[in-house]
Amino acid sequence: EAQVTQNPRYLITVTGKKLTVTCSQNMNHEYMSWYRQDPGLGLRQIYYSMNVEVTDKGDVPEGYKVSRKEKRNFPLILESPSPNQTSLYFCASKMEGGNTGELFFGEGSRLTVL
Amino acid sequence: AQKVTQAQTEISVVEKEDVTLDCVYETRDTTYYLFWYKQPPSGELVFLIRRNSFDEQNEISGRYSWNFQKSTSSFNFTITASQVVDSAVYFCALSELFNTGGFKTIFGAGTRLFVKA
C-alpha cells in the first residue's frame, strides 16, 4: 500500500530535549516536505527536499533541521525544542519536483513541548 | 506574493443544505496549480481535486463541484446536499514553480465545516 509513515504519532517532551520525527514514503517520490498545522494558520511549510541531498527552507524553518540521505526518508529534527513548537506536524511527498501533482500526507505527529 | 485566503473560518449547516467554501488566491505566475484537501476529524489530509491555471472548466464529482474563475482569482468548492460525513476542515492550496526548478505549495487557513443532522 502506498503510504507516508510518520513516527511518533504523539509525543510529549520537555524544553531542550532533542527529538526526531521520522518520515518514510514507499512511493519512490522525489519531493518531500514538512508542514506544521496550527489553529487559524493552516499548514505552513517548514522544510522541503526536491531530491536526495537537496533540501531548502520553507516559511517557518527556525528551530528545525532536516536531512535527506535516502530517497524514502526525510526526518525532522528539533535540536532544542521549545513550547512554541507545540504543533501538529505533517510529512508529505509527491511524485516529482514539479508542481503538477498532489501531495500525499502522513497521518500527522502531534508534538507537545512542556 | 503568493497567498491563499479562506475567509470563512467556520460554517455550520443542516444536513441536505448546499454549502460553498470560498478560496481566493494571489500569484504572480501564469502557470500554477490549485488544490483542495479535506481533513476529517480523524486528522488525516485527503486530496480532493487539482486544477491547473490553464483549465478553467468547472468540475463535478458526485456531490462536490468546483468553480475556478481566473478573473476573480477564486477557486470555490460547493457541496450539494451536505451530509454529516462532510464535516471536516477543508484547505485550499496553491502551488507555483520557481525559475530555479523548485516549487512551493502554500495553504489557506482552512474552513471548518459542521454539518448537523
Interface residues (C-beta under 8 A of the other chain):
Chain A: S33 Y35 G40 L41 G42 L43 R44 Q45 Y48 M50 D56 G58 D59 L88 F90 A92 G97 G98 N99 T100 G101 E102 L103 F104 F105 E107 G108
Chain B: V4 Q6 T9 Y32 Y33 F35 Y37 G43 E44 L45 F47 R50 N52 F91 A93 S95 E96 L97 G101 G102 F103 K104 T105 I106 F107 G108 A109 G110
